[in-house]
Every structure is written in C-alpha cells, then in structure tokens.
Amino acid sequence: MTIHPNERNSGQGRHLLDSILSGSESQCLETKRVSGKMVVGKALETVCAFANARGGILCLGVEDASKAQGKDRLYGIDENPKAIDELMRKLETDFVPKIRDIKILRLSCALRDGERGELVMINVPQSEQVHSAPDDRTWTRGEDSNREMSADEIMELSYRRGVRSVESEPVDVDFDLLETETWRLYRHGRGLANTGIRKQLYRIGLARKVNNALRPVRAAVLLFADHPGALMAATGTRADVRMFRYRGNAIRSGETTNLMKPPRTLSGPIHRLIAQTHAHVLGELVEGPASGFRTAHPYPERVIKEAITNALIHRDYRLNQDVQIRIFDNRIEVFSPGLFPGRITAASIRTARYFARNPLIASNLREFPDPPNMDAGEGVHMMFHLMQAGNLYPPQYRELRDQTRQAIAVTLLSEERSPLWERVSVWIDRHGPISNHVLRRITALDAPGASRLLKRWVGQGLLKGDPAQGKRNRLYHKPVTEVGDAAGLIIQSPE
C-alpha cells in the first residue's frame, strides 16, 4: 500500500476532488463520511468490491451526493480519525488474499465550514485475483453499490482472471491417444526416459489421480493428441482454428457473401497447429485478391505467428468456441476465445506484466525443439516494434463482451501508417476524444484534409465517432480505453 503525501499530489488531488464533487457514486466511485456510524467493515467491503470488479476510488470524508451538493459535501476525516487508523491497518491485513498496489492519497482542502481539513482517497486497482473481505464474504461492484457474489460467480471470476484454468483439470481421455509423434518429439526434446506415457505425464504434472486412477489433464490432450478438438468436443468445448478469407475490406452479409472460398478448419496438437495455421495464413496472403496474382505482403511474419501463438496458448479453453482468423484485403483479424486475464486490458497490453492464463501449456510448449514461444513475456512488445519498423499501424487489441461471444480480437493492418497518427494517438491518450477542429489545430490540416483522415481512421477501426453527434461537433476516440472510471479518476504514483 502506497501513501502519497499532500504536497506531491496537490494539483492532481484538486483535479480529482473536482471530478468527484461534480458527479455521484458509480461503478468506480464511492464517497463516505466517517462520522458516528461509519463502519470500517463497509469501507472494507467497498475496497473488496472494487478489486473484484474494475477497480475504483473510495473517497473518505465526503458526504453522499444525494444528501449535499458541491463543497457542502466536504466534512473531512477528523470526524472519526480512529476509524481511519483502523481502516489503514485492516487494508494491509484483513483481505484474503491480500489486495496489492492500493494507493492512498491524503488531500488537504477547505471543508464545508471553511476550516482546513483532510480527505482520504483510496485507489483500488482491478486485481489479478479474487478477494474475500474480513467477514469471509466476497463482494463485487454494481452500477453504484456493492453486492455479494454467489459461489457460481466466484468460480466464473476465478476462471476469467486466470486464478483457475481448465487446462489443469483431468479429462476422461485414454492415454493411448496421447502417445503420438508429437509426444515422442516432446519427450526427446525434454530428454525424458521412455518409461511409459502415464508415469511421465504424472511426474511432470500433466496427469492427476481421480479416485486412485490416473487421468491426463486437459493441457496434455491439447499438447499431444492428434485431434484435441474432437476429444474436447465431448466436454462441450472446442480447440480448433477456423480460417475465413474475404474479398474486400468488410464482411458482406446476405444471400451472396464475399468469402473467396469455403471456411477451413485446422486441427492438431498446439505445437503443430501454430505452425500449420501460420503457413496457411501466409499462403492466403501471397495468393492476393480474387484476380489470382501472387504478391508480396507487408506484414512481418513474426508478428503473424505471435498473434496466432498467443491466441492458442492464452485462450479460455472452457468456451465452446474455436480460434477464428479472418483475412481481408487490408487486414488480418485473430479472435481468441475468452477475455483478458488478470489486470491486462486492451489499453495496457503493451506495458502490462506478463500473465499466462494457461501456464502448463505455455511452459511445456517451450520444451519442444524449435518452440513457438519463449514464455518470456516479450512477444507483444516484439509485435509493436516490428509493425512500427515496417511503417505499419500498431496491433489493435479489443475485447468482445456480448452475450453469445467472449473474445480478444487482434487486428493487424497492412496499410502504411500515416505520419500524423503517432501525434494524434498521443494527444488522445493525454486529453481524450478529438474533434475535427482540434485535429486541424495540432496538424495544420485544412478542414477537408482532416475530415478525410478521420474517415480513414474510422474505416480502419483506429477511431470511433458517436453517430448521435452532428458531424460538426463529433468527437472521435480510440475503440479501447483503460478499464476504470470513465472520468479518469486514477491516482498515479509520483515520478
């Protein structure tokens, strides 16, 4: 837990306080007075709920917006300093497991009566784990309040965050179906004795005992079976790759589709499936559009392979979905079933700490001769670097969260990057959505030129505009933003 002193956060704190006073409680913000009946347990409940949801800020010493307005909400923490001291202690000791990286901002300000006082702002990050409060209850955050999670919800969150993974669960598959050429390649590469696949898989953690009988875990089936997708179908999940090649830059629905050929399903153990899928994508790219001529493509081949490798290694194998790859004339889209694990988001993917949803798969793949992954967490950085070196737009990451599908989408654009994109991208990251007027001001473009560029970036999926806004006042933002409060209520560590 980090405590920031007043003098180092006064400017940031005042901006944060203005944002809090201008709004009301939300999914990522709660305010509390600390007088009389302010119960430490309720504050701990909120911290737990924020950690299990998308993170948020608990501001102590501020009245609820339904009971007062503006500066009349500022009561300060001197109403009950003992409760604050108790809360600070319990933040360190009372959660199971401990919630890490909580930041505390103590802000001096003028209170409602004109006297100087102090507020405490507790910034709780979205956690990589699932936490219980001191009362052994597990809380999450709704639209503007906390609610207790059911056992099924706790289990679902554990899988989604990568605390649990189905890769380590035993499955009813005969060991003989795993004693394949791929297993022999792996065994040779790792230098394992040929003493029988049952004993070897058990020794390296890829088999478990169930009622005194050995069963392979799901990771073993995915790593070694010749057709893991067919074997996993009995468990209600999938493990194959579906390939789609389209003519043009968009999917055309209706009686006549713009598919250039029937979709293709690729299957096999992950090590072989990565190589097979990579080769198939490269083959589609050099064929060119419908005219049939062969052409060079601009994509760095290592970037394509890394996108495929990540999709197969880190996907959620609970879901009854295949990895999908869509190839258009101007881009490649890779869809990996599941959402980002841990604290990773689409916006933080480049800088986030490496987190493996399926560590058994990741660690054992690197034991093959010529492994597709180093399991070092450098693959995403490499993708951004090579795309930039090729004068291409950076990889675009986004989450699909509709009711019928959960997936991480990675888009690789083949079009040359505009020299203005980096400047505009940085401006949006710092200031928020951009308008045509602002784009002209920071780039010296004329109105038609700015409109054409915005239209191009929207068409490429780099920006989105709100159609409800008139063209004259329309604001454009990136499709992915940092998970958290929409008003940007983030307490950052000082330099």
C-alpha positions in Angstrom: 0.0 0.0 0.0 1.4 3.4 -1.1 0.6 6.6 0.8 1.1 9.8 -1.1 1.7 12.9 1.0 -0.2 16.1 0.3 2.4 18.3 -1.2 3.3 15.8 -4.0 -0.3 15.3 -5.1 -2.0 18.7 -4.5 -2.6 19.5 -8.2 -3.7 16.0 -9.1 -5.7 15.8 -5.9 -7.6 19.0 -6.6 -8.5 17.8 -10.1 -9.6 14.5 -8.7 -11.7 16.2 -6.0 -13.4 18.5 -8.6 -14.3 15.4 -10.6 -15.7 13.7 -7.5 -17.8 16.6 -6.4 -19.3 17.1 -9.9 -20.6 13.6 -10.1 -22.3 10.9 -8.0 -21.4 7.4 -6.9 -20.8 5.0 -9.8 -19.3 1.6 -10.6 -15.8 3.0 -9.9 -16.5 5.7 -7.3 -17.9 5.8 -3.7 -17.9 8.5 -1.1 -18.3 8.1 2.6 -18.4 10.4 5.7 -16.5 9.0 8.6 -18.8 10.2 11.4 -20.7 8.2 14.0 -21.9 5.2 12.3 -19.3 5.0 9.6 -18.4 1.3 9.9 -14.9 0.2 8.9 -16.4 -3.0 7.6 -18.5 -1.2 5.0 -15.3 0.6 3.7 -13.5 -2.8 3.5 -16.5 -4.2 1.7 -16.2 -1.5 -1.0 -12.5 -2.0 -1.4 -13.1 -5.7 -1.9 -15.9 -5.0 -4.4 -13.6 -2.6 -6.4 -10.8 -5.1 -6.5 -13.1 -7.9 -7.7 -14.7 -5.6 -10.4 -12.9 -2.9 -12.4 -11.2 -1.1 -9.7 -12.3 2.3 -8.3 -11.8 5.0 -5.7 -13.3 5.2 -2.2 -13.2 8.8 -1.0 -13.5 9.2 2.8 -14.7 12.5 4.4 -17.1 13.3 1.6 -20.9 13.1 2.0 -23.1 11.3 -0.5 -24.3 13.4 -3.4 -27.9 12.7 -2.5 -27.5 14.5 0.8 -25.5 17.6 -0.1 -24.1 19.3 -3.1 -20.7 20.8 -4.0 -18.4 21.9 -1.2 -21.2 21.3 1.3 -20.2 17.6 1.0 -16.7 18.1 2.4 -16.7 17.0 6.1 -13.1 15.7 6.3 -11.8 12.7 8.3 -11.4 14.4 11.7 -15.0 13.3 12.5 -13.6 9.9 13.3 -9.8 9.7 13.0 -9.7 6.4 14.9 -11.8 4.7 12.2 -9.4 5.9 9.6 -6.4 4.5 11.5 -8.2 1.2 12.0 -9.1 1.0 8.3 -5.5 1.7 7.2 -4.3 -1.3 9.4 -7.0 -3.6 8.1 -6.3 -2.8 4.4 -2.9 -4.4 5.0 -4.0 -7.5 6.9 -7.7 -8.4 6.5 -8.3 -9.4 2.9 -7.8 -13.0 1.6 -5.7 -12.9 -0.4 -4.1 -9.5 0.2 -5.1 -6.8 -2.2 -1.9 -5.3 -3.6 -1.0 -1.9 -5.1 -3.6 0.0 -3.2 -2.7 3.7 -3.3 -3.7 6.2 -0.6 -3.9 9.9 -1.3 -4.3 12.2 1.7 -5.6 15.6 0.5 -5.7 18.8 2.4 -8.6 21.1 1.4 -11.1 23.7 2.7 -14.1 22.0 4.3 -17.8 23.0 4.2 -17.3 25.2 7.3 -14.3 27.0 5.8 -11.8 25.3 8.1 -8.8 23.3 6.7 -9.2 19.6 6.9 -8.1 16.4 5.2 -9.7 13.8 2.9 -8.5 10.3 2.2 -8.8 8.8 -1.2 -8.2 5.0 -1.6 -7.4 4.0 -5.1 -8.1 0.2 -5.6 -6.9 -1.4 -8.8 -8.6 -4.2 -10.6 -7.0 -7.3 -9.1 -5.5 -10.3 -10.8 -7.1 -12.5 -8.1 -10.5 -12.9 -6.3 -10.7 -11.5 -2.8 -12.8 -12.0 0.3 -13.5 -9.4 2.9 -12.8 -9.9 6.6 -16.2 -11.5 7.1 -15.3 -14.2 4.5 -17.8 -12.8 2.1 -16.9 -12.0 -1.5 -18.1 -8.7 -2.9 -18.3 -7.1 -6.4 -19.4 -3.7 -7.6 -22.7 -3.0 -9.3 -23.6 0.3 -11.0 -23.3 2.3 -7.8 -23.3 -0.1 -4.9 -21.8 -3.4 -3.7 -23.3 -6.8 -3.8 -22.3 -10.2 -2.5 -21.1 -12.7 -5.1 -22.6 -16.2 -5.4 -20.5 -19.3 -5.4 -21.0 -19.7 -9.2 -20.0 -16.1 -9.8 -16.8 -16.5 -7.7 -15.9 -19.6 -9.7 -16.6 -17.8 -13.0 -14.4 -14.8 -12.0 -11.6 -17.2 -10.9 -11.6 -18.7 -14.3 -11.8 -15.4 -16.1 -9.0 -13.9 -14.2 -6.8 -16.9 -14.6 -6.7 -17.8 -10.9 -8.1 -21.2 -12.1 -7.7 -22.7 -15.5 -9.4 -25.8 -17.0 -6.0 -26.8 -18.5 -5.1 -28.4 -15.2 -8.4 -30.4 -14.8 -8.4 -34.1 -15.5 -10.3 -35.4 -18.5 -11.6 -38.8 -19.5 -9.2 -39.5 -22.4 -7.3 -42.7 -22.9 -3.5 -42.2 -22.6 -3.0 -44.3 -25.7 -4.5 -41.3 -27.7 -1.7 -39.1 -26.4 1.2 -41.4 -27.3 1.7 -39.7 -30.7 4.5 -38.5 -32.8 4.1 -35.1 -31.1 4.6 -36.7 -27.7 7.7 -38.5 -28.9 9.1 -35.2 -30.2 8.4 -33.5 -26.9 9.9 -36.4 -24.9 13.0 -36.4 -27.0 13.4 -32.6 -26.7 13.0 -32.7 -23.0 15.2 -35.7 -22.5 12.6 -37.9 -20.8 13.1 -41.6 -20.4 10.8 -43.9 -22.4 9.2 -45.4 -19.3 5.6 -45.1 -20.4 3.5 -42.0 -21.0 1.3 -42.5 -17.9 4.2 -42.2 -15.4 5.9 -39.5 -17.3 2.9 -37.3 -17.6 2.1 -37.8 -13.9 5.7 -36.8 -12.9 5.6 -33.6 -14.9 2.2 -32.5 -13.7 0.2 -33.4 -16.9 -1.7 -36.2 -15.3 -3.6 -36.5 -12.0 -5.2 -39.2 -9.9 -9.0 -39.3 -9.8 -10.4 -42.0 -7.5 -7.0 -43.7 -7.5 -7.0 -43.8 -11.3 -4.6 -41.7 -13.4 -6.2 -39.3 -15.9 -4.5 -36.8 -18.2 -5.2 -33.2 -17.7 -6.7 -31.1 -20.5 -3.3 -29.5 -21.2 -1.8 -32.9 -22.1 -4.6 -33.5 -24.6 -4.1 -30.1 -26.2 -0.4 -30.6 -26.3 -0.1 -34.2 -27.6 -3.4 -35.6 -29.1 -3.6 -35.7 -32.9 -7.1 -34.3 -32.8 -7.6 -32.5 -29.5 -10.6 -30.6 -30.8 -12.6 -33.8 -31.4 -11.6 -35.1 -28.0 -12.6 -31.9 -26.3 -16.0 -31.8 -28.0 -17.2 -34.4 -25.5 -16.6 -31.8 -22.7 -18.6 -29.1 -24.5 -15.5 -27.1 -25.6 -13.5 -26.6 -28.8 -9.8 -26.4 -29.6 -9.5 -25.9 -33.4 -8.8 -22.9 -35.7 -11.4 -21.6 -38.2 -10.0 -19.7 -41.3 -12.0 -17.2 -43.3 -10.7 -15.4 -46.4 -12.8 -12.4 -47.6 -12.8 -10.4 -50.8 -12.6 -6.7 -49.9 -12.3 -4.9 -46.5 -15.6 -5.8 -44.9 -17.9 -8.8 -44.4 -20.9 -8.6 -46.8 -24.0 -10.3 -45.5 -26.9 -11.5 -47.5 -27.5 -14.3 -49.9 -24.2 -13.7 -51.7 -21.3 -13.5 -49.3 -17.8 -12.2 -50.2 -16.0 -15.2 -48.9 -13.4 -16.1 -51.5 -13.5 -19.8 -50.6 -15.3 -22.0 -48.1 -14.1 -21.6 -44.5 -11.4 -24.1 -43.4 -10.9 -25.9 -40.1 -7.4 -26.6 -38.9 -6.8 -29.1 -36.1 -3.9 -30.7 -34.3 -1.7 -30.5 -31.1 -0.9 -26.9 -30.3 2.7 -27.1 -31.4 1.8 -28.3 -34.8 -1.4 -26.3 -35.1 0.5 -23.0 -34.6 2.9 -23.9 -37.5 0.1 -25.2 -39.7 -2.1 -22.1 -39.1 0.9 -19.7 -39.7 1.7 -21.4 -43.0 -1.9 -21.4 -44.1 -2.2 -17.6 -43.4 1.0 -16.9 -45.3 -0.3 -19.0 -48.2 -3.5 -17.0 -48.3 -1.7 -13.7 -48.3 0.6 -14.4 -51.2 -2.3 -15.5 -53.4 -3.5 -11.9 -53.5 -7.1 -10.8 -54.1 -9.6 -12.6 -56.3 -7.6 -12.0 -59.6 -5.3 -14.8 -58.6 -1.9 -13.0 -59.0 0.8 -13.5 -56.4 2.1 -10.6 -54.5 4.3 -9.8 -51.5 2.5 -8.8 -48.3 3.7 -6.1 -45.9 3.1 -8.0 -42.6 6.1 -9.1 -40.6 5.8 -12.8 -40.5 6.9 -13.0 -36.9 4.0 -10.7 -35.9 1.5 -13.0 -37.6 3.0 -16.1 -35.9 3.0 -14.3 -32.5 -0.7 -13.3 -32.8 -1.6 -17.0 -33.7 0.6 -18.4 -30.9 -0.9 -16.1 -28.3 -4.4 -16.9 -29.4 -3.9 -20.6 -29.0 -1.8 -20.5 -25.8 -3.8 -18.0 -23.8 -7.3 -18.6 -25.0 -10.0 -19.7 -22.5 -10.4 -23.4 -23.1 -13.7 -23.5 -21.2 -15.5 -21.9 -24.0 -17.2 -23.7 -26.9 -15.6 -21.5 -29.5 -12.7 -22.0 -31.9 -9.9 -19.5 -32.6 -11.0 -17.6 -35.7 -8.8 -15.9 -38.2 -10.3 -13.6 -40.8 -8.2 -12.3 -43.7 -9.3 -9.2 -45.6 -7.5 -7.3 -48.4 -6.3 -4.7 -45.9 -6.0 -6.6 -42.5 -5.9 -9.8 -40.6 -8.1 -10.3 -37.5 -7.4 -13.0 -34.9 -10.1 -13.9 -32.4 -9.1 -15.8 -29.3 -11.9 -17.1 -27.1 -12.1 -15.5 -23.6 -11.3 -12.1 -22.0 -8.0 -10.7 -20.8 -6.8 -12.4 -17.7 -5.5 -10.7 -14.6 -5.2 -6.9 -14.8 -4.4 -6.9 -18.5 -6.6 -4.7 -20.6 -6.7 -3.8 -24.3 -5.1 -0.4 -23.4 -2.4 -1.8 -21.1 -1.4 -4.9 -23.2 1.8 -3.3 -24.3 3.0 -2.4 -20.8 1.2 -5.0 -18.5 3.1 -7.6 -16.6 3.2 -10.9 -18.3 0.3 -13.2 -17.2 -0.3 -16.7 -18.5 -3.9 -18.0 -18.3 -2.7 -21.5 -19.2 0.8 -21.8 -17.6 1.0 -25.6 -18.1 0.6 -25.1 -21.9 2.9 -22.2 -22.0 5.7 -23.8 -20.0 5.5 -27.2 -21.8 5.4 -25.7 -25.3 8.8 -24.2 -24.8 10.3 -27.6 -24.2 9.7 -28.7 -27.8 12.6 -28.5 -30.3 12.1 -25.1 -32.1 9.4 -23.9 -29.7 6.8 -21.4 -30.9 7.1 -19.4 -27.7 9.9 -18.5 -25.3 7.4 -17.9 -22.4 9.3 -14.7 -21.6 6.5 -12.2 -22.0 8.3 -10.3 -24.8 6.0 -11.3 -27.7 3.6 -8.4 -27.6 6.5 -5.9 -27.4 8.1 -7.5 -30.4 4.8 -7.2 -32.4 4.5 -3.4 -31.7 8.2 -2.9 -32.5 8.2 -4.8 -35.9 4.9 -3.2 -37.0 6.4 0.2 -36.3 9.7 -0.7 -38.0 7.6 -1.7 -41.1 5.9 1.7 -41.1 2.6 0.0 -40.2 -0.1 0.8 -37.7 0.4 -0.8 -34.3 -1.6 -4.0 -33.5 -5.1 -3.2 -32.3 -6.5 -5.1 -29.3 -10.1 -5.1 -28.1 -12.5 -7.3 -26.1 -15.8 -8.6 -27.3 -18.2 -8.9 -24.4 -21.6 -9.7 -25.9 -23.9 -12.4 -24.6 -23.1 -15.0 -27.2 -19.4 -14.5 -27.5 -16.4 -13.5 -25.4 -13.1 -13.0 -27.3 -9.9 -11.0 -27.6 -9.6 -9.5 -31.1 -6.2 -8.6 -32.5 -6.2 -6.6 -35.8 -3.1 -6.2 -38.0 -3.5 -3.5 -40.7 -1.5 -3.8 -43.9 -1.9 -0.1 -44.8 1.0 2.2 -44.4 0.9 4.3 -41.2 0.1 8.0 -41.5 3.0 10.1 -40.2 0.4 12.0 -38.2 -1.0 9.0 -36.4 1.5 8.9 -33.6 1.0 12.6 -32.8 -2.8 12.2 -32.8 -2.7 9.0 -30.8 -0.6 10.6 -28.1 -2.9 13.6 -27.9 -5.9 11.3 -27.4 -4.1 9.4 -24.7 -3.4 12.6 -22.9 -6.5 14.6 -23.5 -9.4 12.3 -24.5 -11.6 12.3 -27.7 -10.5 14.5 -30.5 -12.6 16.7 -32.9 -12.1 17.8 -36.4 -11.3 21.3 -35.1 -8.6 20.1 -32.7 -7.1 17.7 -35.3 -6.7 20.7 -37.7 -5.1 22.7 -34.9 -2.5 20.1 -33.9 -1.7 19.0 -37.5 -2.2 22.2 -39.6 -4.5 20.3 -41.9 -7.4 22.1 -43.7 -11.0 21.0 -42.9 -11.4 18.6 -45.9 -8.0 17.0 -45.2 -8.9 16.5 -41.5 -12.2 15.0 -42.5 -10.6 12.6 -44.9 -8.1 11.5 -42.3 -10.7 10.9 -39.6 -12.9 9.0 -42.1 -9.9 6.8 -43.0 -9.0 6.1 -39.4 -12.7 5.2 -38.6 -12.7 2.9 -41.6 -9.5 1.2 -40.3 -11.0 0.8 -36.9 -8.4 3.0 -35.2 -11.0 5.6 -34.2 -14.7 5.6 -33.4 -17.2 8.5 -33.6 -20.6 8.9 -32.0 -23.1 9.0 -34.8 -25.6 10.8 -32.5 -23.3 13.8 -32.6 -23.5 16.1 -35.6 -20.6 15.9 -37.9 -19.6 19.5 -36.9 -19.3 18.6 -33.2 -18.5 14.9 -33.4 -15.8 13.6 -31.1 -13.6 10.6 -32.0 -11.9 8.2 -29.6 -10.0 5.0 -29.7 -12.1 1.9 -29.6 -10.3 0.6 -26.5 -9.9 2.7 -23.3 -8.4 1.8 -20.0 -10.8 -0.1 -17.8 -11.8 2.0 -14.9 -13.8 5.2 -14.2 -15.0 7.0 -17.3 -14.0 10.3 -15.8 -10.4 9.2 -15.5 -10.3 9.1 -11.7 -6.9 7.4 -11.4 -4.3 8.1 -8.7 -0.9 7.6 -10.2 2.4 7.1 -8.5 4.5 10.2 -8.5 7.7 10.2 -10.5 
